[in-house]
């Protein structure tokens, strides 16, 4: 087994080399003195980057963390929270707590005659490893990192906002590439010490489980079983099943199904016109009807609805 620090570095390199990022449009959240902005718990991770001023982010648990210029905050999905200036609060400004995204307006303001105390780029992102595993899925509370000493991050956020304003061919790819830079810098900062708070890394510290997970990701369509994955991990069936579920929060075959369906989602997004039966087989489902039912249970929509037809 590798020494822990070396093994962590190898895992981090592997994670950062296989990031898959999607970025929804950012809004500018302006927080005025004595005004608190309540934000909804969205189905995706929310990212806040402070463009000007300073303030605080308050999680649903009541934890309050300071936000300085160029601080980056990552909010778990479905976690209601607020941005505030600190000190006495005179008005509560609430965005619909049931909303699944931020308002489409480019600026979300706490509506005050006074200049904003803090201006924050607020947006939703999906950060996945191997186009399947959400790297922040196990995040339980807001994390905040001061990235003011990394000018590339501030520059990347300015470019993301500029790309939104003047969208051209490949804008989505450009925004994803810029956000990729920011996420890499964030993960590096999180893992500068021997104790890394990257959500998936602790589970992947066990080389045996990492081998099994990599085996699934390399070809999710393989006829995986708990027994075959336990063999890859060099563990007994019972010990592997228990350790895997405890580490990743899902039994091994549930993880296999999830990764297969995430790959199917990406295939349907590509719009290459594959027949639905071919999509199902490519990700490991022998039955189109079984695939359709599993897809709808996972995502709430049918694969036919999700399909992007070639132009």
Helices and strands as residue ranges (DSSP letters): H 4-17, E 19-23, E 27-32, E 35-39, E 45-53, E 55-59, E 64-67, E 71-75, E 81-84, E 91-94, E 107-109, E 116-129, E 133-134, E 143-146, H 151-165, H 171-190, H 201-204, H 207-218, H 226-233, H 237-248, H 252-270, H 276-282, H 288-299, H 303-306
